[in-house]
Amino acid sequence: MKRFWIGLAGVAAFWALVWGMLKYGPWDGSASEVPDYGVERKEVEPEANAYTLFLQATNLLVESTNSTLLSEYRAGMPVDVEEVRSQIAANAEALALVRQGTERNVCITPPVEDFETLVPYIGPWLTIGRVLEVQAYLARTEGRMGEALEASLTTAKMGNLIQQDAACLINYLVGIAILDMGVQEMLALAQDSAVPTDVLLRLAEGLEELGPFERGLVLALQAEYAGASKMIDRIAESPREMMSGALWLEDDSWFSGVIGTLAGWNYCFQPNRTKAMFAESYLEVIRRAALPLSEAGPEPERWSPVNKWHRPNSIGELLRALLMPALDKLVEVKCRKEALVAGAKLAVAGNRFQRDRGRWPETLAELVPDYLGGVPRDPYDGEPFRYSAEKEIVWAVGTNLTDEGGSTRVEGSDRDYDKRRDQHKAEDFVFGL
């Protein structure tokens, strides 16, 4: 019996030692190893900040009771055009404020401190972008080219200002979405033979003001990392509450209790190492943002929980797995907008050349320097944009990184992409002149 109790005490001592090592062992790295991005924000007076006017515009926004009216109209679906006109007219004051805002140089939004910071202006800004886009489309189809020009320029400039100093990823993505609406309408104007030559010149000038897109993405990623760091600190301070909420568990769930306890163990959740791991992932995306897609390398490997719960900092790795997938496609999205703006520039320059010379250029180099400062680079592979005078098209190679000679087919089929916003999904990203 005495041996039994000695053995039992030995087992208890062993597990107490294991528990103590897990809970209090020096598993976590040093805080000095964690990078501090130190996000720099511009200081600007309200009267010089486009955000001031954009925010005022959201307060005057009149939304339709039919939430799909504008998108259906722009997609060519049968709708009541008079209702569309009424929607545009009802927002005349809001649109005027946005136009005033686009005359300013910066749009500095309030800082997004963490993932719980509200950005209530985002939805209304998208709606305003849609109203401006539809105004440009309606004016163009009815022959009011000057109005179409101003509406498309305002849309693109609004989106450009928002993305350039993005306070978080949602700001960046909304900015480039609005910019996309405007550039698509500018491209349509360039392709319209009824557009006066002076409108083409204004389009060329407006397109030169757009971008770059890398800077806003980097600022957004830095802000997102700062928010992730604060979230990690909160989990470290209140592991059970934070992890139970993150895993959608009831606070009194036995499993949330286990997870909450584990989260407090240095072995299973190491805040400093988790921050360093997040920083590495964000820095990798930032590095790739400066490169053509072909040089950016493969997507970062995603963490899988299978057979990895025994690993040190397994909860930190799980957090990265939950958040990092949102970063996977950001570089491709940036490349897509760069290609869109470059394609629109080439369409404008090509049409100006054609009107002046009575023919299309034999090569894109013939557009330089009278119509373009230089032939744009394909953001996907870094090579000059491709061009076919015979087909009257220019193109980028697209996400598959191979040149199919200006193919608009869906990869692996005989079907073409016929919707303008699906063009980037084709074998090549093609723009008609």
LUMVODO-896028 format. One record per residue (C-alpha): z, y, x; residue number from 1; residue in three letters. Coordinates in steps of 0.5 Angstrom, whole numbers, padded with zeros to 4 digits. Layout:
PT     Z     Y     X   k   r
PT     Z     Y     X NUM Ala
...
//
This chain:
PT     Z     Y     X   k   r
PT  0000  0000  0000   1 Met
PT  0002  0005  0006   2 Lys
PT -0005  0004  0009   3 Arg
PT -0008  0005  0002   4 Phe
PT -0005  0012  0002   5 Trp
PT -0006  0013  0009   6 Ile
PT -0014  0012  0007   7 Gly
PT -0014  0016  0001   8 Leu
PT -0011  0022  0005   9 Ala
PT -0016  0021  0010  10 Gly
PT -0022  0021  0005  11 Val
PT -0019  0027  0002  12 Ala
PT -0018  0031  0009  13 Ala
PT -0025  0029  0010  14 Phe
PT -0028  0032  0004  15 Trp
PT -0023  0038  0004  16 Ala
PT -0026  0039  0011  17 Leu
PT -0033  0038  0009  18 Val
PT -0032  0043  0003  19 Trp
PT -0029  0048  0008  20 Gly
PT -0035  0048  0012  21 Met
PT -0039  0049  0006  22 Leu
PT -0035  0055  0003  23 Lys
PT -0033  0058  0010  24 Tyr
PT -0038  0056  0015  25 Gly
PT -0042  0061  0019  26 Pro
PT -0048  0059  0015  27 Trp
PT -0051  0066  0014  28 Asp
PT -0054  0070  0019  29 Gly
PT -0052  0077  0021  30 Ser
PT -0054  0083  0016  31 Ala
PT -0057  0086  0023  32 Ser
PT -0062  0081  0022  33 Glu
PT -0064  0084  0015  34 Val
PT -0070  0089  0016  35 Pro
PT -0069  0096  0012  36 Asp
PT -0076  0098  0010  37 Tyr
PT -0073  0105  0008  38 Gly
PT -0078  0107  0003  39 Val
PT -0080  0114  0004  40 Glu
PT -0081  0118 -0003  41 Arg
PT -0084  0125 -0003  42 Lys
PT -0080  0131 -0005  43 Glu
PT -0085  0135 -0010  44 Val
PT -0083  0141 -0015  45 Glu
PT -0084  0139 -0022  46 Pro
PT -0089  0144 -0023  47 Glu
PT -0093  0141 -0017  48 Ala
PT -0092  0134 -0020  49 Asn
PT -0097  0131 -0024  50 Ala
PT -0092  0126 -0027  51 Tyr
PT -0089  0132 -0031  52 Thr
PT -0095  0133 -0035  53 Leu
PT -0097  0126 -0036  54 Phe
PT -0090  0125 -0039  55 Leu
PT -0090  0131 -0043  56 Gln
PT -0097  0127 -0046  57 Ala
PT -0093  0121 -0047  58 Thr
PT -0089  0125 -0052  59 Asn
PT -0095  0128 -0056  60 Leu
PT -0098  0121 -0056  61 Leu
PT -0101  0119 -0063  62 Val
PT -0102  0112 -0063  63 Glu
PT -0106  0108 -0069  64 Ser
PT -0103  0104 -0074  65 Thr
PT -0108  0099 -0072  66 Asn
PT -0106  0097 -0065  67 Ser
PT -0113  0093 -0063  68 Thr
PT -0117  0099 -0066  69 Leu
PT -0120  0102 -0059  70 Leu
PT -0120  0095 -0055  71 Ser
PT -0124  0092 -0061  72 Glu
PT -0129  0098 -0061  73 Tyr
PT -0130  0098 -0053  74 Arg
PT -0131  0091 -0054  75 Ala
PT -0137  0092 -0058  76 Gly
PT -0134  0089 -0064  77 Met
PT -0135  0092 -0071  78 Pro
PT -0130  0098 -0073  79 Val
PT -0129  0104 -0077  80 Asp
PT -0132  0109 -0072  81 Val
PT -0129  0115 -0076  82 Glu
PT -0122  0112 -0075  83 Glu
PT -0124  0112 -0068  84 Val
PT -0126  0119 -0068  85 Arg
PT -0119  0121 -0071  86 Ser
PT -0115  0117 -0066  87 Gln
PT -0119  0121 -0061  88 Ile
PT -0118  0128 -0064  89 Ala
PT -0110  0126 -0066  90 Ala
PT -0109  0126 -0059  91 Asn
PT -0113  0132 -0056  92 Ala
PT -0107  0136 -0054  93 Glu
PT -0104  0130 -0050  94 Ala
PT -0111  0129 -0047  95 Leu
PT -0111  0136 -0045  96 Ala
PT -0104  0135 -0041  97 Leu
PT -0107  0129 -0038  98 Val
PT -0113  0133 -0035  99 Arg
PT -0108  0139 -0033 100 Gln
PT -0104  0133 -0029 101 Gly
PT -0110  0131 -0026 102 Thr
PT -0111  0137 -0022 103 Glu
PT -0105  0136 -0018 104 Arg
PT -0105  0132 -0012 105 Asn
PT -0099  0127 -0013 106 Val
PT -0095  0124 -0019 107 Cys
PT -0088  0122 -0016 108 Ile
PT -0085  0118 -0022 109 Thr
PT -0077  0117 -0022 110 Pro
PT -0075  0112 -0017 111 Pro
PT -0074  0104 -0019 112 Val
PT -0067  0102 -0017 113 Glu
PT -0068  0095 -0018 114 Asp
PT -0071  0090 -0023 115 Phe
PT -0067  0093 -0029 116 Glu
PT -0069  0100 -0028 117 Thr
PT -0073  0102 -0035 118 Leu
PT -0080  0105 -0034 119 Val
PT -0082  0107 -0041 120 Pro
PT -0088  0111 -0040 121 Tyr
PT -0092  0105 -0037 122 Ile
PT -0094  0103 -0044 123 Gly
PT -0096  0110 -0047 124 Pro
PT -0100  0111 -0040 125 Trp
PT -0104  0105 -0042 126 Leu
PT -0105  0107 -0049 127 Thr
PT -0107  0114 -0046 128 Ile
PT -0112  0111 -0041 129 Gly
PT -0115  0107 -0047 130 Arg
PT -0116  0113 -0051 131 Val
PT -0120  0117 -0045 132 Leu
PT -0124  0111 -0044 133 Glu
PT -0126  0110 -0051 134 Val
PT -0128  0118 -0051 135 Gln
PT -0132  0117 -0045 136 Ala
PT -0136  0111 -0048 137 Tyr
PT -0137  0115 -0055 138 Leu
PT -0139  0121 -0052 139 Ala
PT -0144  0117 -0048 140 Arg
PT -0147  0113 -0053 141 Thr
PT -0148  0119 -0057 142 Glu
PT -0151  0123 -0052 143 Gly
PT -0146  0128 -0050 144 Arg
PT -0146  0127 -0043 145 Met
PT -0142  0133 -0040 146 Gly
PT -0136  0130 -0045 147 Glu
PT -0137  0123 -0042 148 Ala
PT -0137  0126 -0035 149 Leu
PT -0130  0129 -0036 150 Glu
PT -0127  0124 -0040 151 Ala
PT -0129  0118 -0035 152 Ser
PT -0127  0123 -0029 153 Leu
PT -0120  0124 -0032 154 Thr
PT -0119  0117 -0033 155 Thr
PT -0120  0115 -0026 156 Ala
PT -0116  0121 -0023 157 Lys
PT -0110  0119 -0027 158 Met
PT -0110  0112 -0025 159 Gly
PT -0111  0114 -0018 160 Asn
PT -0105  0119 -0018 161 Leu
PT -0101  0114 -0021 162 Ile
PT -0103  0108 -0016 163 Gln
PT -0102  0112 -0010 164 Gln
PT -0095  0114 -0010 165 Asp
PT -0093  0108 -0014 166 Ala
PT -0085  0107 -0015 167 Ala
PT -0086  0099 -0016 168 Cys
PT -0091  0094 -0017 169 Leu
PT -0092  0095 -0025 170 Ile
PT -0093  0103 -0023 171 Asn
PT -0099  0100 -0018 172 Tyr
PT -0102  0095 -0023 173 Leu
PT -0102  0100 -0029 174 Val
PT -0105  0106 -0024 175 Gly
PT -0111  0101 -0022 176 Ile
PT -0112  0099 -0029 177 Ala
PT -0113  0106 -0032 178 Ile
PT -0117  0107 -0026 179 Leu
PT -0121  0101 -0027 180 Asp
PT -0123  0104 -0034 181 Met
PT -0125  0111 -0032 182 Gly
PT -0129  0108 -0026 183 Val
PT -0133  0103 -0031 184 Gln
PT -0135  0109 -0035 185 Glu
PT -0137  0113 -0029 186 Met
PT -0141  0107 -0027 187 Leu
PT -0144  0106 -0034 188 Ala
PT -0146  0114 -0034 189 Leu
PT -0149  0113 -0027 190 Ala
PT -0154  0107 -0030 191 Gln
PT -0156  0111 -0036 192 Asp
PT -0163  0114 -0035 193 Ser
PT -0161  0120 -0040 194 Ala
PT -0156  0123 -0035 195 Val
PT -0157  0129 -0032 196 Pro
PT -0158  0130 -0025 197 Thr
PT -0152  0135 -0024 198 Asp
PT -0148  0129 -0028 199 Val
PT -0149  0124 -0022 200 Leu
PT -0147  0129 -0017 201 Leu
PT -0141  0130 -0020 202 Arg
PT -0140  0123 -0021 203 Leu
PT -0141  0122 -0013 204 Ala
PT -0136  0128 -0012 205 Glu
PT -0131  0125 -0017 206 Gly
PT -0131  0118 -0014 207 Leu
PT -0130  0120 -0007 208 Glu
PT -0123  0123 -0009 209 Glu
PT -0121  0116 -0011 210 Leu
PT -0117  0111 -0007 211 Gly
PT -0114  0109 -0002 212 Pro
PT -0111  0103 -0005 213 Phe
PT -0107  0100  0000 214 Glu
PT -0102  0105  0001 215 Arg
PT -0100  0105 -0006 216 Gly
PT -0099  0097 -0006 217 Leu
PT -0095  0098  0001 218 Val
PT -0090  0103 -0003 219 Leu
PT -0090  0099 -0009 220 Ala
PT -0088  0092 -0004 221 Leu
PT -0083  0096  0000 222 Gln
PT -0079  0099 -0007 223 Ala
PT -0080  0091 -0010 224 Glu
PT -0076  0089 -0003 225 Tyr
PT -0071  0094 -0004 226 Ala
PT -0070  0092 -0011 227 Gly
PT -0070  0084 -0009 228 Ala
PT -0064  0086 -0004 229 Ser
PT -0060  0089 -0009 230 Lys
PT -0061  0083 -0014 231 Met
PT -0059  0079 -0008 232 Ile
PT -0052  0083 -0007 233 Asp
PT -0051  0082 -0014 234 Arg
PT -0051  0075 -0014 235 Ile
PT -0047  0074 -0008 236 Ala
PT -0042  0079 -0011 237 Glu
PT -0042  0075 -0018 238 Ser
PT -0045  0068 -0017 239 Pro
PT -0043  0065 -0023 240 Arg
PT -0045  0070 -0028 241 Glu
PT -0052  0072 -0024 242 Met
PT -0054  0065 -0024 243 Met
PT -0052  0063 -0031 244 Ser
PT -0056  0069 -0033 245 Gly
PT -0062  0067 -0028 246 Ala
PT -0062  0060 -0031 247 Leu
PT -0062  0062 -0038 248 Trp
PT -0055  0058 -0039 249 Leu
PT -0049  0059 -0043 250 Glu
PT -0043  0062 -0039 251 Asp
PT -0039  0056 -0041 252 Asp
PT -0044  0051 -0039 253 Ser
PT -0042  0046 -0034 254 Trp
PT -0048  0046 -0031 255 Phe
PT -0048  0054 -0030 256 Ser
PT -0040  0053 -0027 257 Gly
PT -0043  0048 -0022 258 Val
PT -0049  0053 -0020 259 Ile
PT -0044  0059 -0020 260 Gly
PT -0039  0055 -0015 261 Thr
PT -0045  0053 -0011 262 Leu
PT -0048  0060 -0011 263 Ala
PT -0041  0062 -0008 264 Gly
PT -0042  0057 -0002 265 Trp
PT -0045  0060  0004 266 Asn
PT -0049  0053  0005 267 Tyr
PT -0052  0054 -0001 268 Cys
PT -0053  0061 -0002 269 Phe
PT -0054  0066  0004 270 Gln
PT -0055  0073  0002 271 Pro
PT -0057  0075  0009 272 Asn
PT -0062  0070  0010 273 Arg
PT -0065  0070  0003 274 Thr
PT -0066  0078  0004 275 Lys
PT -0069  0076  0011 276 Ala
PT -0074  0071  0008 277 Met
PT -0076  0076  0002 278 Phe
PT -0077  0081  0007 279 Ala
PT -0082  0076  0011 280 Glu
PT -0085  0074  0005 281 Ser
PT -0086  0082  0003 282 Tyr
PT -0088  0084  0010 283 Leu
PT -0094  0078  0010 284 Glu
PT -0097  0081  0004 285 Val
PT -0096  0088  0007 286 Ile
PT -0100  0085  0013 287 Arg
PT -0105  0082  0009 288 Arg
PT -0106  0088  0005 289 Ala
PT -0110  0092  0011 290 Ala
PT -0115  0086  0012 291 Leu
PT -0121  0084  0008 292 Pro
PT -0119  0078  0004 293 Leu
PT -0123  0073  0009 294 Ser
PT -0118  0075  0014 295 Glu
PT -0112  0075  0010 296 Ala
PT -0111  0068  0011 297 Gly
PT -0108  0063  0006 298 Pro
PT -0103  0064  0001 299 Glu
PT -0096  0063  0003 300 Pro
PT -0093  0056  0001 301 Glu
PT -0089  0056 -0005 302 Arg
PT -0082  0053 -0005 303 Trp
PT -0081  0047 -0009 304 Ser
PT -0075  0044 -0011 305 Pro
PT -0076  0037 -0011 306 Val
PT -0072  0034 -0005 307 Asn
PT -0070  0040 -0003 308 Lys
PT -0063  0042 -0006 309 Trp
PT -0059  0039  0000 310 His
PT -0062  0044  0005 311 Arg
PT -0058  0050  0007 312 Pro
PT -0060  0056  0003 313 Asn
PT -0063  0052 -0003 314 Ser
PT -0061  0057 -0008 315 Ile
PT -0064  0063 -0004 316 Gly
PT -0071  0059 -0003 317 Glu
PT -0071  0058 -0011 318 Leu
PT -0070  0065 -0012 319 Leu
PT -0076  0066 -0007 320 Arg
PT -0080  0061 -0011 321 Ala
PT -0078  0065 -0018 322 Leu
PT -0081  0072 -0015 323 Leu
PT -0086  0071 -0010 324 Met
PT -0091  0068 -0014 325 Pro
PT -0092  0075 -0017 326 Ala
PT -0095  0077 -0010 327 Leu
PT -0100  0072 -0009 328 Asp
PT -0106  0076 -0012 329 Lys
PT -0104  0083 -0011 330 Leu
PT -0109  0083 -0004 331 Val
PT -0115  0080 -0009 332 Glu
PT -0113  0086 -0014 333 Val
PT -0113  0091 -0009 334 Lys
PT -0120  0088 -0006 335 Cys
PT -0123  0088 -0013 336 Arg
PT -0121  0096 -0014 337 Lys
PT -0124  0097 -0007 338 Glu
PT -0131  0093 -0009 339 Ala
PT -0131  0097 -0016 340 Leu
PT -0131  0104 -0013 341 Val
PT -0136  0102 -0008 342 Ala
PT -0140  0099 -0013 343 Gly
PT -0140  0105 -0017 344 Ala
PT -0141  0110 -0011 345 Lys
PT -0148  0106 -0009 346 Leu
PT -0150  0106 -0016 347 Ala
PT -0149  0113 -0016 348 Val
PT -0152  0114 -0010 349 Ala
PT -0158  0110 -0011 350 Gly
PT -0160  0113 -0018 351 Asn
PT -0160  0120 -0014 352 Arg
PT -0164  0117 -0009 353 Phe
PT -0169  0114 -0014 354 Gln
PT -0170  0121 -0018 355 Arg
PT -0171  0125 -0012 356 Asp
PT -0176  0120 -0008 357 Arg
PT -0179  0116 -0014 358 Gly
PT -0177  0110 -0012 359 Arg
PT -0171  0105 -0010 360 Trp
PT -0169  0105 -0003 361 Pro
PT -0171  0100  0002 362 Glu
PT -0164  0099  0005 363 Thr
PT -0158  0102  0003 364 Leu
PT -0158  0105  0010 365 Ala
PT -0163  0110  0007 366 Glu
PT -0158  0113  0003 367 Leu
PT -0154  0115  0009 368 Val
PT -0153  0121  0010 369 Pro
PT -0156  0125  0004 370 Asp
PT -0153  0121 -0001 371 Tyr
PT -0147  0117  0002 372 Leu
PT -0143  0118  0008 373 Gly
PT -0144  0111  0010 374 Gly
PT -0145  0104  0007 375 Val
PT -0139  0101  0004 376 Pro
PT -0136  0095  0007 377 Arg
PT -0135  0089  0003 378 Asp
PT -0127  0089  0002 379 Pro
PT -0128  0081  0001 380 Tyr
PT -0131  0079  0008 381 Asp
PT -0131  0086  0011 382 Gly
PT -0139  0086  0012 383 Glu
PT -0143  0092  0009 384 Pro
PT -0145  0091  0002 385 Phe
PT -0151  0087  0000 386 Arg
PT -0157  0090 -0004 387 Tyr
PT -0163  0088 -0007 388 Ser
PT -0169  0093 -0009 389 Ala
PT -0173  0088 -0012 390 Glu
PT -0167  0086 -0017 391 Lys
PT -0164  0093 -0017 392 Glu
PT -0157  0091 -0015 393 Ile
PT -0152  0091 -0010 394 Val
PT -0146  0086 -0009 395 Trp
PT -0140  0084 -0006 396 Ala
PT -0139  0077 -0004 397 Val
PT -0133  0076 -0009 398 Gly
PT -0127  0071 -0008 399 Thr
PT -0130  0065 -0006 400 Asn
PT -0132  0069  0000 401 Leu
PT -0140  0066  0000 402 Thr
PT -0146  0070 -0001 403 Asp
PT -0150  0067 -0007 404 Glu
PT -0155  0073 -0007 405 Gly
PT -0153  0077 -0012 406 Gly
PT -0151  0071 -0017 407 Ser
PT -0147  0073 -0024 408 Thr
PT -0146  0066 -0026 409 Arg
PT -0140  0063 -0027 410 Val
PT -0138  0059 -0021 411 Glu
PT -0140  0051 -0022 412 Gly
PT -0144  0053 -0028 413 Ser
PT -0151  0056 -0031 414 Asp
PT -0147  0061 -0035 415 Arg
PT -0147  0068 -0033 416 Asp
PT -0141  0073 -0034 417 Tyr
PT -0144  0078 -0039 418 Asp
PT -0137  0082 -0040 419 Lys
PT -0136  0088 -0035 420 Arg
PT -0129  0086 -0034 421 Arg
PT -0131  0079 -0032 422 Asp
PT -0136  0081 -0027 423 Gln
PT -0131  0080 -0021 424 His
PT -0130  0072 -0023 425 Lys
PT -0138  0071 -0022 426 Ala
PT -0140  0068 -0016 427 Glu
PT -0142  0075 -0013 428 Asp
PT -0139  0081 -0015 429 Phe
PT -0145  0085 -0018 430 Val
PT -0147  0092 -0020 431 Phe
PT -0153  0094 -0023 432 Gly
PT -0157  0100 -0021 433 Leu
//
